[in-house]
């Protein structure tokens, strides 16, 4: 799997499939790992406690850090637009940590980025490095993925990557 290039595009224009009322309700339900809270999660239709716990963690983070953009999407207030870094990286919930595949095979038609918003735009930003996990014949027009940090570290570590490759020198 590709590593995140840390462009931040997925942090500034988020189109979730639920809204603030759902996040706030889930966060208020309490941690489903606590036996006292689990009946409330069961009554809401949750049967998998591990998935409910991931949802709870994400709901708590989202209800604290996400705010609405004028176009109806959301942005994460933990994202620093100047440095292009997450200021809450160590506290990221599953909704951020598991992006974009969420444990699914990237080649499934329902897995992002092949899934789309109602207006037809792909869920994954067009310059996202994770497009490298999908065959290029399935990319939407205009897709130009950024290199992943692994490729960037290789170039940085070895300086003259092209000359090294041409001479047969290892670039590990």
Residue pairs with C-beta under 8 A, 6 or more apart in sequence:
1 101
1 106
1 133
2 129
2 130
2 132
2 133
2 148
3 129
3 148
3 149
3 150
4 99
4 129
4 130
4 148
4 149
5 128
5 129
5 145
5 146
5 147
5 148
5 149
5 152
6 84
6 85
6 149
7 84
7 125
7 127
7 128
7 129
7 146
8 79
8 81
8 84
8 85
9 125
9 127
9 128
10 99
10 100
10 124
10 125
10 128
11 75
11 76
11 78
11 79
11 86
12 69
12 75
12 76
12 79
12 81
13 69
13 71
13 73
13 74
13 75
13 125
14 66
14 73
14 74
14 75
14 76
15 73
15 74
15 117
15 123
16 62
16 74
20 63
20 66
22 59
23 58
23 59
23 62
23 63
23 66
24 59
24 63
26 55
26 56
26 59
27 56
27 59
27 60
27 63
29 37
29 40
29 41
29 44
29 56
30 36
30 37
30 40
30 56
31 37
31 53
31 56
32 38
32 41
32 46
32 49
32 52
32 53
32 56
33 49
33 53
38 49
41 49
41 52
46 52
46 55
54 93
54 94
55 94
57 93
57 94
58 93
58 94
58 95
58 96
60 93
61 88
61 91
61 92
61 93
61 95
61 96
62 93
62 95
65 76
65 77
65 78
65 88
66 74
66 75
66 76
66 77
67 74
67 75
67 77
68 74
69 75
76 86
76 96
78 86
78 87
78 88
79 85
79 86
79 87
80 86
80 87
86 92
86 96
94 102
99 112
100 106
100 111
100 112
100 113
100 123
100 124
100 128
100 130
101 111
101 112
101 130
101 133
102 111
102 112
104 110
104 111
105 111
106 113
106 130
106 133
106 134
107 114
107 134
107 135
108 114
109 115
112 122
112 123
112 124
113 122
113 123
113 124
113 128
113 130
113 131
113 134
114 122
114 134
114 138
115 122
115 123
116 122
116 123
117 123
122 140
124 130
124 131
126 140
126 142
126 143
126 144
127 143
127 144
127 145
127 146
128 145
128 146
129 145
129 146
129 147
129 148
130 145
131 139
131 143
131 145
132 145
132 148
136 143
154 161
154 171
154 172
155 161
158 164
158 171
161 171
164 170
164 171
165 171
